[in-house]
Amino acid sequence: MSHHEEGKGKSTEALIQASLEGDEEDERAWDAIWALRRRGTRDVLDAAIHLLGETSAKARGRGAAILGQLGGKTPAFPAECGDALMGQLRREQEPAVLMSIGVALGHLGEPRALSELITLAMHPSDEARYGAAHGLAVLSAPEAVDALIRLSSDEDRDVRDYATFGLGSLMEEVDTPELRDALAARLDDEDPEIFGEALVGLAHRKAPRAADPVRAALRGEEVMVYALEAAAALGDPSFHPLLLAIRDSQPPSGSYFESVLKDVLSQFEQRNRSEADEQT
């Protein structure tokens, strides 16, 4: 059963109970959480806030998960959700719940939580700092950028990864020397996803220092989608033959990588045609 069907004919109370089943990844529990989010009514709001006061850390985490996306694509009661989550953030001690609250505040894009999230970013728990990265990545205040820069060099891989993604892509409209330096530092990261997020972030900002790493990534044994996206963002003509070589070296597969490569090549070819038209 998909989460689009889970809530049909069930009371809010029944869905709340279902949301508390199993472990953190329990599929039925998350189906119920999605159903509650889509319902987005006052009684769901009240029930989720009530969960924040439970003695069970699981219940508090599930309450935060519901509040963070209450209403689904059309947020419901965002101010009330933000108030409840910020209040709980000040009281909460359990790292897993702090992570859920940080992620929820990120979904809400709650600017009022800035100071609490900056404090959370210095928490000794990796889980809590990961939540802080989510909450901060959707805020453009200079203080949020500074905190995310610090998190981008965190000792925990997942914290570093999300902070780098936040700086590189979610904060794409922000461009400072300090932010570029933080992304450039992650080009030395051994994790390929973190490297890729940093590369894309620098390329979107047209940073000249990204050109050589993009070129090297396109020549690598295993080319990732990040390298294709970075090549498209920089638009350096010297990338075009490298992209053609990648295309010619792989049999048609219908994969996501192939579709991105096709789109990027189309962008380069369109740019070449435009330049040729301007010269005639």
N, C-alpha and C positions, 0 to 999 in steps of 0.2 A: 504493500500500500504506500503510495506517495504522500508527501506532506500536504499535497493539494487536496487529498481526500480524507485525511485523518480527522479533521474537525467536524465533518458532516454529522448532524444529529446528536452531537455530544455537548454536554453542558460545560461551562467554563471550569467548574469544579472538577469534573471528570478529566478534562484536559490537563489541568494543573497536576492532578495525581499522576497522570501518565507521564508528564514531563519530569517527574522525580524518579522514574524507573531507571534501573541499570547503571552502568558506569558513564563516564564523561562522553563516550562516543556512541552510546546506545541509540540506535536508529529510531526506535519507536518514540523515545523521549524527545528527540529532536523533531520528529514529525509533529508531535503535540506542541512543541514550542513554536514551530512555524505556523501551526493553526491558530494559536493564541495571538501571535503577532499579527496575522492577517485579520483576525476578528477585531482587534484594536478598540474594544469598547471600554467604557468606564469600569465595568466589573472586572475586566482583565487587568486594567491598570491597578485597581485596588488589590486584586489577588497577587499580582507580581510584587507590589510594594510590601504586602504582608509577608511574602517569602523572604524579603530582605531582613526581616526581623526574626527569622527562625534560627534555632540553635544549630541546625544542620548546615555545614558549609556548602553541601551540594545544593540545598534549597536556595541559599542566598545567591549562589552562582547562577542557578537557573532563573531566579527572579531578575537578576541583572541582564541575563541574555534576552529575556522577554522585553524588558524595558528599552533596551538599546535599539530595537527595531520595531517597536510597537506601531502598528498601522501599516507595516510593510513599506511599499513604495510611496505611500502617502502618510507621513508621520502623524501619529495621533498623540495628543497631550505632550508635546515635546518639552514644554517648560516643567510640567509636573514630573516627567521622567528624569529630566536633568537634575531637578531638586532632590529627588529621591536617591539618585545614584551618587551625587556629590555628598549628600549627607552620609550615606553608607561608606563612601570612600574615606571619610574622616574617622569613622568608627572601626572599620574592618581591620582585622589582623591576619587573616588567612591568605597566604600568597595566591592560591588558585582563585579565590574570590576577587582579590585585588586585580588579577589579570582579567577576569570576566568584566569587572566594572570598567577598567581602562578600555577594553575593546568596545564595550557598550557606549561609552562616552565618545569614542571615535566614530561609531556609526551615527551618533547624534550630532557630531560636529559641535560640541558644546564649548563655546569660548569661555564661559564662566568658570570652567574647571581648570583653567590654565595653571594657576598657582598650585592646586592640588596635584595635577599631573606632573609638574616639574619636581615636586617633592617625591612623588612616586617613582620618578626616573632615577632617584638616588637610593631606592630600596635595596637591601642586601639580597633579596630574592630575584632570581632570573625571571620567574613567572611574573612577578609584579612589574619589573622593568619592561618586560614584553608588553604588558597591558598599557604601560605609560607610552611606549612607542606608538601604539595604535591611536591612543587619544591625542597625542601631540602632532601626529603626522597630518591631520586635517586642519590644523590651526596655522595661520601664517604670521602670527606675532613674532617679533624678533626673539623673544624669550623662548618660544617653542622651537624655533629653528636652532638656537644655541643648545637647548637640551637634547634635541635630536642629533645634532652633530656629536655631542658627547656619547650618546647611545650608539652611534654608528661605529665606534671603536670598542664597544662592549666586549667583555670576555666571552659572553654567551653567543653562540652562533645565531640562534633565532632572533635575539634582540638586535644584533648587528644587521641581520638580513632585513628585518622590517624597517629599522631606522634608515638604512641605506635606500630601500625602496621608497620610503616616505620622502627623503631628501631629493632623490633622483626623479621621481615621477609624480607623487602626490603634491609636492611643493614646487612643481615645475615653473610656476610664475615667480618664484623667489630665486634671485641670482646674486650672490655675494662672493667675494674672494674666499671667505672662510668656508662657505658651503662647497665651493669648487675644490678647495684643498681637501676637505673631508671626503668628497667623492674620489678624488685622485688617490688618496691614501688607501682606499678600498680596492684599487686596481691591483694591489699586491696581495689581496686576500686569497687564500688557498681555496676558498669555497667558490665554485664556478657561478652560482646564482648571485652571490654578493658581488663578485667581479662584474657580472653582466648588468646588474641593477646600476652599479656605479658608472659603467661604460655608457649605458643609455642616458643616464642623468647628465653626464658631461656632454654627450653628443647633442642632446636637446638644447643645451645652452651654447652650442656652437663653440665649445672650448677647443682651441687648437691642439692642446695636449692629448685630446682623445684620438686624434687621427692615427698615430702610430699603433696604439693598442687595438684600434678597430681593424687596421690592416693586418696585424699579427693574428687577431682572432679569426679573420676571414681565411687566413692561410693555415689555420690549425687543423689537426686531424679530425676533431669533432667540433663542427661549427654549431653554435647555439643560436636560437632565435634572437637573443639579445644582440648578437653581433650584426644580424641583418637589420634590426630596428635602429641600431646606432649608425650603421652605414647610411640608411635612408635619412636619418635626422641630420647628419653632417653633409651628405650630398657631394662628397669629394669625388670628382670624375675618375680618379685612380681606383676607386672601389669597383667600378662597373666590370672590368675584365675579371676581377676576382669573383664577383657574383656569378658571372657567366660560367666560369670554370666550376664553381660549386654546382650549378644547375646541370652542366654537362657530365659531371662525375656521378650523378645519382639517377637511378632508374625512376620512372614515375611511380609514386606511391599513394598519392591522394592524402598525404599527411598534412598536419597543421604547418609543419616546417616548410613543406613544399608550397603551400598556399601563401605563406608570408614571403617566401623567396620570390614567387611569381609577382606578387604585388610590389615588392621593392624594386625588382627589375623593371617593372612597368613605370615606376616613378622615375628611374634613371633614364629610360628610353624617352619618356615624355619630356624630360628636362633637356635631353640632347636634341630632340626635334625643335623645341622652343628656341634653343640657342642657334640652331641652324637657320631657322626662319628669320631670326633677328639679323643674321649676317647676309641674308639675300635681299 
